[in-house]
Amino acid sequence: MRRLLFFLALGASSGGLLGGCVESYVPDVASAPASYLVVDGFINGNGRSTFLLSYTADLAATAAPRVEPGARLTIVDNGGRRYPLVEKASGTYQSDSLVLDPARL
């Protein structure tokens, strides 16, 4: 019983230490223009490949990043075979279901 009380007291005191002094850390970050294109996605060699084209934004920005609509994206293997992607939503591009030879990528 005494051992149980010891562990309960230890747990209660450590909980106060862990949750007592929490301060937000806000690093100094230089603001940059939202002009760098971000390509977010990967080539799925056995299914659909999806990419999102957007632009960088300040860390303090609360709005969603600006996307790039109307682009033409194509996956090209090392043999020159082309696989076009279609815009499914503004800034989001998707291929048909692909079955690619891993040796040709």
MIPA-975481 format. One record per residue (C-alpha): residue number from 1; residue in three letters; x, z, y. Coordinates in Angstrom, 2 decimals, m for minus. Last residue first. Layout:
% residues N
<pt><seq>NUM</seq><type>ALA</type><px>X</px><pz>Z</pz><py>Y</py></pt>
...
This chain:
% residues 105
<pt><seq>105</seq><type>LEU</type><px>11.98</px><pz>m64.90</pz><py>5.12</py></pt>
<pt><seq>104</seq><type>ARG</type><px>12.52</px><pz>m67.52</pz><py>2.40</py></pt>
<pt><seq>103</seq><type>ALA</type><px>13.70</px><pz>m65.23</pz><py>m0.42</py></pt>
<pt><seq>102</seq><type>PRO</type><px>10.62</px><pz>m63.04</pz><py>0.04</py></pt>
<pt><seq>101</seq><type>ASP</type><px>8.36</px><pz>m66.03</pz><py>m0.89</py></pt>
<pt><seq>100</seq><type>LEU</type><px>5.22</px><pz>m65.53</pz><py>1.16</py></pt>
<pt><seq>99</seq><type>VAL</type><px>1.64</px><pz>m65.07</pz><py>m0.01</py></pt>
<pt><seq>98</seq><type>LEU</type><px>m0.32</px><pz>m64.88</pz><py>3.22</py></pt>
<pt><seq>97</seq><type>SER</type><px>m3.88</px><pz>m63.79</pz><py>4.01</py></pt>
<pt><seq>96</seq><type>ASP</type><px>m4.63</px><pz>m65.54</pz><py>7.28</py></pt>
<pt><seq>95</seq><type>SER</type><px>m2.56</px><pz>m64.37</pz><py>10.19</py></pt>
<pt><seq>94</seq><type>GLN</type><px>m3.61</px><pz>m61.94</pz><py>12.89</py></pt>
<pt><seq>93</seq><type>TYR</type><px>m3.11</px><pz>m61.58</pz><py>16.64</py></pt>
<pt><seq>92</seq><type>THR</type><px>m4.24</px><pz>m58.73</pz><py>18.89</py></pt>
<pt><seq>91</seq><type>GLY</type><px>m3.81</px><pz>m59.15</pz><py>22.67</py></pt>
<pt><seq>90</seq><type>SER</type><px>m7.55</px><pz>m59.44</pz><py>23.35</py></pt>
<pt><seq>89</seq><type>ALA</type><px>m9.19</px><pz>m59.42</pz><py>19.94</py></pt>
<pt><seq>88</seq><type>LYS</type><px>m8.79</px><pz>m61.68</pz><py>16.88</py></pt>
<pt><seq>87</seq><type>GLU</type><px>m6.15</px><pz>m64.00</pz><py>18.37</py></pt>
<pt><seq>86</seq><type>VAL</type><px>m5.07</px><pz>m66.32</pz><py>15.55</py></pt>
<pt><seq>85</seq><type>LEU</type><px>m1.63</px><pz>m66.38</pz><py>13.93</py></pt>
<pt><seq>84</seq><type>PRO</type><px>0.04</px><pz>m69.58</pz><py>12.79</py></pt>
<pt><seq>83</seq><type>TYR</type><px>2.17</px><pz>m69.81</pz><py>9.61</py></pt>
<pt><seq>82</seq><type>ARG</type><px>4.99</px><pz>m72.35</pz><py>9.90</py></pt>
<pt><seq>81</seq><type>ARG</type><px>7.33</px><pz>m73.61</pz><py>7.16</py></pt>
<pt><seq>80</seq><type>GLY</type><px>10.78</px><pz>m74.25</pz><py>8.64</py></pt>
<pt><seq>79</seq><type>GLY</type><px>12.77</px><pz>m73.39</pz><py>5.52</py></pt>
<pt><seq>78</seq><type>ASN</type><px>13.94</px><pz>m70.06</pz><py>6.94</py></pt>
<pt><seq>77</seq><type>ASP</type><px>10.33</px><pz>m68.94</pz><py>7.40</py></pt>
<pt><seq>76</seq><type>VAL</type><px>8.38</px><pz>m69.34</pz><py>10.65</py></pt>
<pt><seq>75</seq><type>ILE</type><px>5.62</px><pz>m66.91</pz><py>11.69</py></pt>
<pt><seq>74</seq><type>THR</type><px>3.68</px><pz>m68.32</pz><py>14.64</py></pt>
<pt><seq>73</seq><type>LEU</type><px>2.23</px><pz>m66.70</pz><py>17.74</py></pt>
<pt><seq>72</seq><type>ARG</type><px>0.53</px><pz>m68.54</pz><py>20.59</py></pt>
<pt><seq>71</seq><type>ALA</type><px>m0.47</px><pz>m66.23</pz><py>23.45</py></pt>
<pt><seq>70</seq><type>GLY</type><px>m3.94</px><pz>m66.16</pz><py>25.02</py></pt>
<pt><seq>69</seq><type>PRO</type><px>m4.15</px><pz>m62.43</pz><py>25.70</py></pt>
<pt><seq>68</seq><type>GLU</type><px>m1.16</px><pz>m60.20</pz><py>26.55</py></pt>
<pt><seq>67</seq><type>VAL</type><px>m2.22</px><pz>m56.55</pz><py>26.68</py></pt>
<pt><seq>66</seq><type>ARG</type><px>m1.97</px><pz>m54.01</pz><py>29.54</py></pt>
<pt><seq>65</seq><type>PRO</type><px>m1.37</px><pz>m50.49</pz><py>28.24</py></pt>
<pt><seq>64</seq><type>ALA</type><px>m4.37</px><pz>m48.15</pz><py>28.10</py></pt>
<pt><seq>63</seq><type>ALA</type><px>m4.90</px><pz>m46.09</pz><py>31.24</py></pt>
<pt><seq>62</seq><type>THR</type><px>m3.51</px><pz>m42.58</pz><py>31.67</py></pt>
<pt><seq>61</seq><type>ALA</type><px>m0.07</px><pz>m43.53</pz><py>32.95</py></pt>
<pt><seq>60</seq><type>ALA</type><px>2.36</px><pz>m40.59</pz><py>33.12</py></pt>
<pt><seq>59</seq><type>LEU</type><px>4.75</px><pz>m42.15</pz><py>30.62</py></pt>
<pt><seq>58</seq><type>ASP</type><px>4.88</px><pz>m45.31</pz><py>32.72</py></pt>
<pt><seq>57</seq><type>ALA</type><px>3.77</px><pz>m48.50</pz><py>30.98</py></pt>
<pt><seq>56</seq><type>THR</type><px>5.39</px><pz>m51.14</pz><py>28.78</py></pt>
<pt><seq>55</seq><type>TYR</type><px>3.44</px><pz>m54.31</pz><py>28.10</py></pt>
<pt><seq>54</seq><type>SER</type><px>1.24</px><pz>m55.35</pz><py>25.19</py></pt>
<pt><seq>53</seq><type>LEU</type><px>1.22</px><pz>m57.83</pz><py>22.31</py></pt>
<pt><seq>52</seq><type>LEU</type><px>m0.37</px><pz>m56.43</pz><py>19.15</py></pt>
<pt><seq>51</seq><type>PHE</type><px>0.58</px><pz>m58.05</pz><py>15.85</py></pt>
<pt><seq>50</seq><type>THR</type><px>m1.24</px><pz>m58.29</pz><py>12.50</py></pt>
<pt><seq>49</seq><type>SER</type><px>0.01</px><pz>m59.83</pz><py>9.25</py></pt>
<pt><seq>48</seq><type>ARG</type><px>m2.56</px><pz>m60.34</pz><py>6.51</py></pt>
<pt><seq>47</seq><type>GLY</type><px>m1.66</px><pz>m60.16</pz><py>2.84</py></pt>
<pt><seq>46</seq><type>ASN</type><px>1.35</px><pz>m60.48</pz><py>0.54</py></pt>
<pt><seq>45</seq><type>GLY</type><px>4.34</px><pz>m61.11</pz><py>2.79</py></pt>
<pt><seq>44</seq><type>ASN</type><px>3.12</px><pz>m58.67</pz><py>5.44</py></pt>
<pt><seq>43</seq><type>ILE</type><px>5.12</px><pz>m59.47</pz><py>8.55</py></pt>
<pt><seq>42</seq><type>PHE</type><px>5.15</px><pz>m56.51</pz><py>10.91</py></pt>
<pt><seq>41</seq><type>GLY</type><px>3.46</px><pz>m55.37</pz><py>14.09</py></pt>
<pt><seq>40</seq><type>ASP</type><px>4.01</px><pz>m54.24</pz><py>17.67</py></pt>
<pt><seq>39</seq><type>VAL</type><px>5.56</px><pz>m56.76</pz><py>20.06</py></pt>
<pt><seq>38</seq><type>VAL</type><px>6.12</px><pz>m55.02</pz><py>23.43</py></pt>
<pt><seq>37</seq><type>LEU</type><px>6.69</px><pz>m57.22</pz><py>26.49</py></pt>
<pt><seq>36</seq><type>TYR</type><px>8.57</px><pz>m55.51</pz><py>29.31</py></pt>
<pt><seq>35</seq><type>SER</type><px>6.94</px><pz>m55.81</pz><py>32.73</py></pt>
<pt><seq>34</seq><type>ALA</type><px>5.26</px><pz>m52.51</pz><py>33.46</py></pt>
<pt><seq>33</seq><type>PRO</type><px>7.75</px><pz>m51.64</pz><py>36.17</py></pt>
<pt><seq>32</seq><type>ALA</type><px>9.86</px><pz>m48.59</pz><py>35.46</py></pt>
<pt><seq>31</seq><type>SER</type><px>9.46</px><pz>m45.00</pz><py>36.53</py></pt>
<pt><seq>30</seq><type>ALA</type><px>12.60</px><pz>m42.98</pz><py>36.01</py></pt>
<pt><seq>29</seq><type>VAL</type><px>11.92</px><pz>m40.11</pz><py>33.67</py></pt>
<pt><seq>28</seq><type>ASP</type><px>12.58</px><pz>m36.49</pz><py>34.56</py></pt>
<pt><seq>27</seq><type>PRO</type><px>11.38</px><pz>m34.56</pz><py>31.54</py></pt>
<pt><seq>26</seq><type>VAL</type><px>8.16</px><pz>m32.53</pz><py>31.57</py></pt>
<pt><seq>25</seq><type>TYR</type><px>8.41</px><pz>m29.53</pz><py>29.26</py></pt>
<pt><seq>24</seq><type>SER</type><px>5.26</px><pz>m27.45</pz><py>29.04</py></pt>
<pt><seq>23</seq><type>GLU</type><px>5.85</px><pz>m23.74</pz><py>28.71</py></pt>
<pt><seq>22</seq><type>VAL</type><px>4.97</px><pz>m21.56</pz><py>25.74</py></pt>
<pt><seq>21</seq><type>CYS</type><px>5.90</px><pz>m17.91</pz><py>25.76</py></pt>
<pt><seq>20</seq><type>GLY</type><px>3.55</px><pz>m15.84</pz><py>23.60</py></pt>
<pt><seq>19</seq><type>GLY</type><px>2.66</px><pz>m17.92</pz><py>20.55</py></pt>
<pt><seq>18</seq><type>LEU</type><px>5.73</px><pz>m17.40</pz><py>18.39</py></pt>
<pt><seq>17</seq><type>LEU</type><px>6.49</px><pz>m13.86</pz><py>19.46</py></pt>
<pt><seq>16</seq><type>GLY</type><px>2.91</px><pz>m12.66</pz><py>19.11</py></pt>
<pt><seq>15</seq><type>GLY</type><px>2.66</px><pz>m14.18</pz><py>15.64</py></pt>
<pt><seq>14</seq><type>SER</type><px>5.91</px><pz>m12.42</pz><py>14.72</py></pt>
<pt><seq>13</seq><type>SER</type><px>4.36</px><pz>m9.05</pz><py>15.59</py></pt>
<pt><seq>12</seq><type>ALA</type><px>1.22</px><pz>m9.64</pz><py>13.54</py></pt>
<pt><seq>11</seq><type>GLY</type><px>3.16</px><pz>m10.89</pz><py>10.52</py></pt>
<pt><seq>10</seq><type>LEU</type><px>5.53</px><pz>m7.90</pz><py>10.56</py></pt>
<pt><seq>9</seq><type>ALA</type><px>2.62</px><pz>m5.46</pz><py>10.86</py></pt>
<pt><seq>8</seq><type>LEU</type><px>0.83</px><pz>m7.11</pz><py>7.93</py></pt>
<pt><seq>7</seq><type>PHE</type><px>4.04</px><pz>m7.14</pz><py>5.91</py></pt>
<pt><seq>6</seq><type>PHE</type><px>4.64</px><pz>m3.42</pz><py>6.52</py></pt>
<pt><seq>5</seq><type>LEU</type><px>1.02</px><pz>m2.56</pz><py>5.77</py></pt>
<pt><seq>4</seq><type>LEU</type><px>1.29</px><pz>m4.33</pz><py>2.41</py></pt>
<pt><seq>3</seq><type>ARG</type><px>4.50</px><pz>m2.43</pz><py>1.58</py></pt>
<pt><seq>2</seq><type>ARG</type><px>2.81</px><pz>0.89</pz><py>2.35</py></pt>
<pt><seq>1</seq><type>MET</type><px>0.00</px><pz>0.00</pz><py>0.00</py></pt>
